Amino acid sequence: MTTIACFGTGLQRGLAHGEGARAKVRAALARWEEATLGGLPNAPSMQDYAAGFLASTGLWDTAQRLTPDLADEVRGIAHGAGLPEALVAAYNLMDEQWWYDFDASDAAPKAEPGCSLMALQGASHTVIAQNMDLPEFMDGSQVILHLGGPNLPETLLLSAAGLIGLTGMNRDGVAICVNTLLMLRHQPRALPVAFMLRRALAERSAEGALGVLRALPHASGQHYAVADRAGVTGLECSALGASVSFQGQGRLLHTNHPLSSTDTDSRAMEMLTARGRVADSTKRLAHMEALNPQGAEGVKAMLTDPATPLCMVADSASRSQTFGSVLFQLGDTPQGQIRLGLPHRDAWQTLAFTA
């Protein structure tokens, strides 16, 4: 497990990331280039692709305007890894690249990210966990980011080398897990998912994080589960705003189709249905609904059982697979556990804040 300590200002955090994981970052972006452009006739260079992506949307402009500290972190990653800023900025638009490519070519993207999420409210704490499923080319780039800085609580995140974060928790006892909702409407001049996640996770209370998610404009369809020791709230976010899918105590389950939002993009829904992704999401949700895991150990066993649909393996129908699993326990002292890659490869490990 590669853990990168990234403390200080946004630029300092990014430099620590880019320098500390330079080989991983460069390898990750090389695989991304092959996955994006490989096999395409008359393909542009990756730098031209990235420049076009940023210029034809307002995503990077919005990130710089609404989250300047995080934009500086991206710049630091690029500088530390010796890569062009535009490349690293475009790489951090993972959820947005899906609809950008789909809008540009009307062809089905090569892989659709997924995730299976469960939260349980106990007597004195909340457990929230998920399997993070990403395009298979990202496997091998897994890192843990250990963050802190001005106006930023100490934070632990599962990420990929070069990305500012995928899912995580902070020392104040706030955790956020996510599910992509590709069939919800997007808007190109709004805040991308990675920046939205990090901005919300910088809050020191679940109420503050939810306020961020409700107030800022969303570039992509995404479900955010925000938890603290008192419970969990699920928000399905799209171009229209935030729709509550769950709030309070009990058990929250979510995969990759909307449970409350009706702000759908008909073309994306038709394509995802035709490719079997909606059926797969429904199957995973039904599997979790049929189970009744008890506490953290039960949830971990459920998420990492390779015989279930919750563990995704890349195949001809979907070039995505399980990138890793996280579990956060939010009580008197926040605790985290993580397992990287497919279930048979690595054991669960502990995420530790500074002593």
Secondary structure by P-SEA (a helix, b strand, c coil): cbbbbbbccaaaaaaaaaaaaaaaaaaaaaaaaaaacccccccccaaaaaaaaaaacaaaaaaaaccaaaaaaaaaaaaaacccaaaaaaaaaaaaaaaaaaaaccccccbbbbbbbbbbbcccbbbbcbbbbccccccccbbbbbccccccccccccccccccccccccccbbbbbbbbccccccccccccaaaaaaaaaccccaaaaaaaaacccccbbbbbbbbccccbbbbbccccccccccccccbbbbcccccccccccaaaaaaaaaaaaaaaaaaaaaaaaacccccaaaaaaaacccccccbbbbcccccccccbbbbbbbcccccccccccccccccbbbbbccc
